């Protein structure tokens, strides 16, 4: 479990497609002092698209390297989303993360009707058939909540919550990330 002794922080947002990861990570950037944002949906765009084990490992290495680069540049907290699905993925990612850090994992959860509305409203175009297929192959994960690991964990049901309410819950849960450390 993170103990607050490390200078660097990594807050990872996980959740099903449409749960609000990208929206929340963008909003957190504005609220988190000395922070940087990584959204794997942005850094993981390749052509041709092929989601296989080699690509997933490349994405983890890229996120880990970007995280380290931000820390070395003085950004104390890195906010990262859209690159882990479960505890097994986190443990593999942790192997390529080169630095000690306080790790915080926030799982965003929303019901299918809410996720479908969010999917329809976002600029990334897809179809209902795609949404249904993704939901079948990527059900809501429970492995983070059950783990006693080297991270702090918060599950946020954001069905019916707006982004500011979700941010408020995260800020209350991890207030140390929002303190002005320059005093």
C-alpha positions as CSV (number, residue, x, y, z in Angstrom):
1,X,0.0,0.0,0.0
2,X,1.2,3.5,-0.7
3,X,2.5,5.2,2.3
4,X,3.0,8.8,1.1
5,X,6.8,8.7,1.5
6,X,7.6,9.0,-2.2
7,X,7.8,12.3,-4.0
8,X,6.1,11.0,-7.1
9,X,2.5,10.1,-7.5
10,X,0.7,8.2,-10.2
11,X,-3.1,8.3,-10.2
12,X,-4.6,5.7,-12.6
13,X,-8.2,5.8,-13.8
14,X,-9.7,2.5,-14.8
15,X,-13.1,1.5,-15.9
16,X,-15.2,0.2,-18.8
17,X,-15.6,2.1,-22.0
18,X,-17.9,5.1,-21.4
19,X,-17.3,5.2,-17.6
20,X,-15.7,8.7,-17.9
21,X,-12.0,8.0,-17.7
22,X,-10.9,10.5,-20.3
23,X,-13.3,13.2,-19.2
24,X,-12.3,12.8,-15.6
25,X,-8.5,12.7,-16.2
26,X,-8.8,16.0,-18.2
27,X,-10.8,17.6,-15.4
28,X,-8.4,16.3,-12.7
29,X,-5.5,18.0,-14.5
30,X,-7.1,21.4,-13.9
31,X,-7.5,20.6,-10.2
32,X,-4.2,18.8,-9.3
33,X,-1.2,21.0,-8.6
34,X,2.1,20.1,-10.3
35,X,0.5,17.5,-12.5
36,X,0.6,16.0,-16.0
37,X,-2.0,14.0,-17.9
38,X,-1.6,10.8,-20.0
39,X,-4.6,9.3,-21.8
40,X,-3.6,6.1,-23.5
41,X,-6.4,6.5,-26.0
42,X,-4.3,9.5,-27.3
43,X,-0.8,8.0,-27.1
44,X,-1.9,4.5,-28.3
45,X,-3.2,5.4,-31.7
46,X,-1.5,3.3,-34.4
47,X,-2.2,2.3,-38.0
48,X,-2.8,-0.5,-38.6
49,X,-4.8,-1.1,-35.4
50,X,-4.0,-4.4,-33.8
51,X,-4.8,-5.1,-30.1
52,X,-2.5,-7.9,-29.2
53,X,-0.2,-8.7,-26.3
54,X,2.8,-7.0,-28.0
55,X,0.8,-3.8,-28.5
56,X,-0.4,-3.8,-24.9
57,X,3.1,-4.2,-23.6
58,X,4.3,-1.4,-25.9
59,X,1.5,0.9,-24.6
60,X,2.5,0.1,-21.0
61,X,6.2,0.9,-21.7
62,X,5.1,4.2,-23.4
63,X,2.9,5.2,-20.4
64,X,5.7,4.3,-18.0
65,X,8.3,6.3,-19.9
66,X,6.0,9.3,-20.3
67,X,5.3,9.1,-16.5
68,X,9.0,9.0,-15.7
69,X,9.7,11.9,-18.1
70,X,7.0,14.0,-16.4
71,X,8.4,13.2,-12.9
72,X,11.9,14.1,-14.0
73,X,10.6,17.4,-15.3
74,X,9.2,18.2,-11.9
75,X,5.5,17.2,-12.3
76,X,4.8,15.6,-9.0
77,X,1.6,13.8,-10.0
78,X,0.8,12.0,-13.2
79,X,-2.8,11.3,-14.0
80,X,-3.2,8.4,-16.4
81,X,-6.2,6.7,-17.9
82,X,-7.4,4.2,-20.4
83,X,-4.5,1.7,-20.3
84,X,-5.3,-0.9,-17.6
85,X,-8.2,-3.3,-17.3
86,X,-7.5,-5.4,-14.2
87,X,-5.0,-6.2,-11.5
88,X,-3.1,-8.6,-13.7
89,X,-2.5,-5.7,-16.1
90,X,-1.5,-3.4,-13.3
91,X,1.1,-5.9,-12.0
92,X,2.6,-6.2,-15.5
93,X,2.6,-2.5,-15.9
94,X,4.3,-2.0,-12.5
95,X,7.2,-4.1,-13.8
96,X,8.0,-1.5,-16.4
97,X,7.4,1.5,-14.2
98,X,11.0,2.5,-13.3
99,X,10.4,4.7,-10.3
100,X,9.0,4.3,-6.8
101,X,5.8,6.1,-6.5
102,X,2.6,6.5,-4.5
103,X,0.1,4.8,-6.7
104,X,-3.6,5.6,-6.6
105,X,-6.2,3.6,-8.6
106,X,-9.7,5.1,-9.2
107,X,-12.2,2.8,-10.8
108,X,-15.0,4.6,-12.5
109,X,-18.2,2.6,-12.7
110,X,-21.5,3.4,-14.5
111,X,-24.4,1.4,-15.7
112,X,-24.7,0.4,-19.4
113,X,-27.4,3.0,-20.1
114,X,-25.2,5.8,-18.8
115,X,-22.1,4.5,-20.6
116,X,-24.1,4.2,-23.9
117,X,-25.3,7.9,-23.6
118,X,-21.7,9.0,-23.0
119,X,-20.4,6.9,-25.9
120,X,-23.0,8.5,-28.2
121,X,-22.1,12.0,-27.1
122,X,-18.3,11.8,-27.5
123,X,-16.5,12.7,-30.7
124,X,-15.0,9.2,-31.1
125,X,-17.4,7.5,-33.5
126,X,-18.5,3.9,-32.9
127,X,-21.7,1.9,-33.1
128,X,-24.1,0.3,-30.7
129,X,-22.9,-3.1,-31.9
130,X,-19.3,-2.1,-31.0
131,X,-20.5,-1.0,-27.5
132,X,-22.3,-4.2,-26.9
133,X,-19.3,-6.3,-28.0
134,X,-16.8,-4.3,-25.9
135,X,-19.1,-4.7,-22.9
136,X,-19.2,-8.5,-23.4
137,X,-15.4,-8.8,-23.6
138,X,-14.6,-6.2,-20.9
139,X,-17.1,-6.6,-18.0
140,X,-16.7,-4.5,-14.9
141,X,-13.6,-5.6,-13.1
142,X,-13.5,-6.5,-9.4
143,X,-9.8,-7.5,-9.0
144,X,-8.6,-4.1,-7.9
145,X,-11.1,-3.9,-5.1
146,X,-10.3,-7.4,-3.8
147,X,-6.5,-6.8,-3.8
148,X,-4.2,-5.8,-1.0
149,X,-1.4,-4.4,-3.1
150,X,1.0,-1.5,-3.4
151,X,-1.7,1.0,-4.3
152,X,-4.6,2.9,-2.7
153,X,-8.0,2.1,-4.3
154,X,-11.2,4.0,-4.7
155,X,-14.3,2.8,-6.6
156,X,-16.6,5.6,-7.8
157,X,-20.0,4.9,-9.1
158,X,-20.5,7.9,-11.3
159,X,-23.9,7.0,-12.6
160,X,-25.9,10.1,-12.0
161,X,-22.9,12.2,-10.9
162,X,-21.4,15.0,-12.9
163,X,-17.7,15.3,-13.4
164,X,-17.3,17.9,-10.6
165,X,-18.9,15.5,-8.1
166,X,-16.5,12.7,-9.2
167,X,-13.5,15.1,-8.8
168,X,-14.8,16.1,-5.3
169,X,-14.9,12.4,-4.3
170,X,-11.3,11.9,-5.5
171,X,-10.0,15.0,-3.9
172,X,-11.6,14.0,-0.5
173,X,-10.1,10.5,-0.8
174,X,-6.6,11.6,-1.6
175,X,-6.2,15.1,-0.2
176,X,-2.4,14.8,-0.2
177,X,-2.4,15.2,-3.9
178,X,-4.1,18.6,-3.7
179,X,-2.0,20.2,-1.0
180,X,0.4,23.0,-2.0
181,X,3.7,21.4,-1.3
182,X,5.6,24.6,-2.0
183,X,4.9,26.2,1.3
